[in-house]
Amino acid sequence: MNPNQYDATQKMKTLSERVNEALARGYIENFIVIAKGLSSQDEKCVYIPDNIKIADFYRFEGYSDPQDNSILYLIETMDGRKGTLIDAYGAEADVNISDFIRDVEDIQKKRKD
């Protein structure tokens, strides 16, 4: 019997592994949050919370440093773009990103009702 057989941390993928998987699945945009909303890095396209959906997300916790927490969002826009948005979570989270994501989640919950 392998002593690490029941250790869940052995099976967790890293942020870079998840990003690479997302790229392989077509999530090629690197989104950022600006004052106007979610944007492609070149800022040519800007989306309000109603124009996107969070297809999936992954949380990552650092083994030795509680400040090493991040979250990867896989985002799809209503015009067909797919990309990622990365933020810290917990005390280190970016308030602008957190607020934007909360607005998106609220809209998604209302759509399900």
C-alpha positions as CSV (number, residue, x, y, z in Angstrom):
1,M,0.0,0.0,0.0
2,N,1.3,3.4,-0.9
3,P,1.4,5.7,2.1
4,N,0.5,8.7,0.0
5,Q,-2.5,6.9,-1.6
6,Y,-5.0,8.9,0.4
7,D,-3.2,12.2,0.3
8,A,-5.5,14.5,-1.7
9,T,-2.7,17.0,-2.3
10,Q,-0.8,14.4,-4.4
11,K,-3.6,14.7,-7.0
12,M,-4.0,18.4,-7.1
13,K,-2.8,20.1,-10.3
14,T,-0.8,23.3,-10.2
15,L,-1.9,26.7,-11.5
16,S,0.4,26.4,-14.5
17,E,-1.0,22.9,-15.3
18,R,-4.6,24.2,-15.2
19,V,-3.7,27.2,-17.4
20,N,-2.1,24.9,-20.0
21,E,-5.2,22.7,-19.9
22,A,-7.4,25.8,-20.4
23,L,-5.2,26.9,-23.4
24,A,-5.6,23.4,-24.9
25,R,-9.4,23.8,-24.5
26,G,-9.4,27.1,-26.4
27,Y,-9.3,29.6,-23.5
28,I,-6.6,31.7,-25.1
29,E,-7.5,35.2,-24.0
30,N,-5.8,36.7,-21.0
31,F,-8.5,38.8,-19.4
32,I,-8.0,41.7,-17.0
33,V,-10.4,43.8,-15.0
34,I,-10.3,47.5,-15.7
35,A,-12.6,50.3,-14.5
36,K,-15.0,49.7,-17.4
37,G,-15.3,45.9,-16.9
38,L,-13.5,42.8,-18.1
39,S,-11.1,43.4,-20.9
40,S,-8.8,41.6,-23.3
41,Q,-5.3,42.6,-22.6
42,D,-5.2,45.0,-25.6
43,E,-8.3,46.6,-24.1
44,K,-10.0,46.5,-27.6
45,C,-13.0,44.5,-26.1
46,V,-14.6,45.4,-22.8
47,Y,-17.4,43.3,-21.2
48,I,-19.8,44.1,-18.5
49,P,-20.8,41.3,-16.1
50,D,-24.0,40.6,-18.0
51,N,-21.9,39.7,-21.1
52,I,-19.8,36.9,-19.7
53,K,-20.2,33.6,-17.9
54,I,-17.8,31.8,-15.7
55,A,-17.5,28.3,-17.2
56,D,-15.3,27.0,-14.4
57,F,-12.9,28.0,-11.7
58,Y,-10.0,26.4,-9.7
59,R,-8.6,27.5,-6.4
60,F,-5.0,26.9,-5.4
61,E,-3.5,27.1,-1.9
62,G,0.2,27.4,-1.2
63,Y,1.7,24.7,0.9
64,S,3.9,26.9,3.1
65,D,2.6,30.4,2.7
66,P,-1.1,31.3,3.3
67,Q,-0.7,34.4,1.1
68,D,0.1,32.1,-1.8
69,N,-3.6,31.5,-2.6
70,S,-4.9,32.1,-6.1
71,I,-8.0,31.4,-8.2
72,L,-8.2,30.7,-12.0
73,Y,-11.5,31.6,-13.7
74,L,-12.3,30.2,-17.1
75,I,-14.5,32.8,-18.8
76,E,-16.6,32.8,-21.9
77,T,-18.0,36.0,-23.5
78,M,-21.3,36.4,-25.3
79,D,-19.4,37.1,-28.6
80,G,-17.5,33.7,-28.4
81,R,-14.2,34.6,-26.8
82,K,-12.8,32.3,-24.2
83,G,-10.0,33.1,-21.8
84,T,-8.7,33.1,-18.3
85,L,-8.6,35.5,-15.4
86,I,-6.3,34.9,-12.4
87,D,-6.7,36.5,-9.0
88,A,-5.4,36.0,-5.5
89,Y,-8.1,35.1,-3.0
90,G,-8.4,35.8,0.7
91,A,-6.8,38.9,2.1
92,E,-4.6,39.3,-1.0
93,A,-7.5,39.4,-3.5
94,D,-7.8,42.3,-5.9
95,V,-11.0,44.2,-4.8
96,N,-11.8,45.2,-8.4
97,I,-11.7,41.6,-9.6
98,S,-13.6,40.3,-6.6
99,D,-16.4,42.8,-7.1
100,F,-16.6,42.1,-10.8
101,I,-16.7,38.3,-10.3
102,R,-19.4,38.7,-7.6
103,D,-21.5,40.7,-10.0
104,V,-21.1,37.9,-12.7
105,E,-22.0,35.2,-10.2
106,D,-25.1,37.1,-9.0
107,I,-26.3,37.4,-12.6
108,Q,-25.6,33.7,-13.3
109,K,-27.6,32.8,-10.2
110,K,-30.6,34.9,-11.4
111,R,-30.5,33.3,-14.8
112,K,-30.9,29.8,-13.2
113,D,-34.0,30.9,-11.2
